[in-house]
Amino acid sequence: MTDNLKGTLWMLAAVGALTVMAVTLKHVVTDMSPWQAAWLRMCIGLGFLTPWVFRTGIRKAILSPRLPMLCARGLFGSASFALTVYALGHLILADAMVLSFTTPFWVIPLAALFLGEYAGWRRALATALGFIGVLLVLKPQFGIQDAMLIALLSALLRGFVVVFIKNLSSTEPPRRIVFWFFAVGVIVLAGPALLHWTTPTHAQWGWLALAALGGWLGQEWLSRAYREGEATIIAPLEFTRIPIAAVIGLTVFAEIPDSWTLAGTAVIIGAAYIISRTSAAKLHNPKAM
């Protein structure tokens, strides 16, 4: 089996796991506050990491001179996640999923502003094209749903998270970054969760555990996919989450995307594909841009 085939299989597994997380969270928030669902998801995620913390040693596992930035990453990340859960509960699955894929369009200007990484003309043009796709999905002429703006805000915050991780990854191990994401999330989301608290049923606990497991495995398998295969081959496969979400939304939730969503989705996927391809090409040949 070639490395690219291994990477492809890992990516498809990651796509499946992350889609399971989104679908289960959407199901849960039909009867539970999104803030409570997001907080419980954070608690379960922190529980998954607890054995690693004690096995590694608390000082070695979580302490760092860069604690303020780790906490900032956790704050932006947990806020983004909570807003994503809100969007899943108030939008059709296809709309929520496609708007979550606008993060690369926010990363381009944020990376230039905070990291000094300037995009070439291809990525700048793709970013502009991507925001045209966003307008098609938003359908401003028919009135913009608040949940769509919240989904976009979530993507913007996730863009900041990418910048934080880019900065932190030079000194911090991945699991320490993830630990502080969960730890900060448990703290900052506790208030909203308790204000809207309803006692979860046994079934809801099961769905939340499945969502947490799907998110954890999805990120692990995503990392393996990029480690095994070439980014130019692997990255575009992540976009399969959008049509899969549309099919699940249709079959499970009886949601039918309109023509504006379909057109905007095509533009957003195309723009994000260009960004991912040119970014991967730059890794292989820095002079390519």
C-alpha positions, -999 to 999 in steps of 0.1 A, spaced: 0 0 0 15 34 -10 18 63 14 -7 83 -5 -33 55 -4 -27 52 34 -31 89 37 -63 88 17 -78 61 39 -69 80 70 -84 111 57 -117 93 47 -118 78 82 -112 113 97 -140 127 75 -164 100 87 -155 106 124 -158 144 122 -192 140 104 -204 117 131 -195 144 157 -214 171 138 -245 149 133 -246 137 169 -243 172 182 -270 184 159 -292 156 172 -284 164 209 -292 202 206 -328 195 195 -335 189 232 -306 206 250 -290 240 250 -261 243 226 -240 259 254 -247 229 277 -239 204 249 -207 223 241 -197 224 278 -204 187 283 -184 179 252 -155 198 267 -158 179 300 -158 146 282 -128 156 261 -109 167 292 -117 133 308 -102 116 278 -69 134 284 -68 130 322 -50 96 321 -23 110 298 -18 139 322 -12 117 352 8 92 332 31 119 319 32 140 351 12 172 357 43 195 355 56 179 323 22 175 306 5 209 311 29 235 326 45 259 302 61 294 302 36 302 273 5 296 294 -11 329 285 -11 321 248 -22 285 255 -52 300 274 -59 325 246 -60 296 222 -83 278 245 -106 308 248 -109 314 211 -112 277 204 -139 270 229 -159 301 219 -157 289 182 -168 254 192 -198 266 212 -209 289 183 -205 260 159 -228 238 181 -253 267 181 -252 269 143 -257 232 140 -288 235 161 -303 264 141 -292 257 105 -296 229 81 -265 206 83 -253 215 48 -253 253 55 -236 248 89 -209 226 74 -201 248 43 -198 280 64 -174 261 87 -152 257 57 -147 294 54 -119 294 80 -91 294 53 -105 327 40 -101 343 74 -66 327 80 -51 345 49 -55 381 63 -49 370 99 -16 352 90 -5 384 72 -14 406 101 -1 385 130 25 361 115 39 382 86 29 355 62 17 371 30 -4 353 5 5 352 -32 -20 365 -57 -36 331 -63 -45 327 -27 -56 363 -24 -79 359 -54 -92 326 -41 -100 343 -8 -120 370 -25 -138 343 -46 -145 324 -13 -163 354 2 -184 357 -29 -195 321 -22 -203 331 13 -226 358 1 -244 332 -21 -250 310 9 -261 339 31 -286 351 6 -287 387 19 -315 397 -5 -338 373 14 -327 383 49 -297 369 66 -303 343 94 -286 352 127 -273 316 129 -255 320 97 -236 351 110 -228 331 142 -214 303 120 -192 328 102 -181 343 135 -172 307 146 -151 303 114 -134 337 121 -125 326 157 -112 293 143 -90 314 120 -74 330 151 -70 295 166 -50 285 135 -27 315 140 -23 306 177 -15 270 169 10 280 142 28 301 168 26 276 197 35 245 177 72 255 176 75 249 214 44 231 227 34 195 221 0 189 205 -16 173 235 -7 202 258 -24 226 234 -55 203 233 -55 200 271 -57 237 276 -84 240 249 -106 216 269 -96 231 303 -103 267 293 -135 256 276 -147 238 307 -142 270 327 -156 296 303 -186 276 291 -197 266 326 -217 297 333 -238 296 301 -242 258 305 -255 261 340 -279 290 331 -296 267 305 -291 234 324 -314 204 318 -304 170 333 -292 149 304 -308 116 297 -288 84 295 -293 85 257 -280 121 255 -249 111 275 -243 84 250 -246 108 221 -223 133 237 -197 106 244 -200 96 207 -195 132 196 -164 135 218 -150 103 205 -157 113 169 -140 147 174 -110 131 191 -105 103 165 -112 127 137 -83 150 147 -60 121 154 -67 105 120 -65 139 103 -29 142 116 -20 107 104 -35 114 70 -12 144 65 18 125 80 13 96 55 3 113 23 11 143 2 -9 174 12 -19 182 -24 -36 148 -26 -50 146 10 -63 181 17 -90 182 -10 -106 150 4 -117 169 35 -142 187 13 -162 155 10 -176 163 44 -199 189 27 -218 165 3 -218 138 30 -234 163 54 -260 173 27 -269 137 22 -272 130 59 -292 162 64 -316 150 36 -320 115 48 -319 119 86 -332 154 92 -353 159 60 -333 190 51 -331 202 15 -305 227 5 -317 255 -18 -301 264 -51 -283 294 -35 -266 271 -9 -256 247 -37 -241 275 -58 -223 290 -29 -210 257 -18 -195 250 -52 -177 284 -51 -165 280 -15 -152 245 -22 -134 257 -54 -118 286 -36 -108 265 -6 -94 239 -29 -72 265 -47 -59 277 -13 -51 242 -1 -33 233 -34 -13 265 -35 -4 262 2 8 226 -3 27 236 -34 45 263 -15 56 237 11 72 217 -17 86 247 -36 89 280 -16 95 299 -49 63 286 -64 43 316 -49 
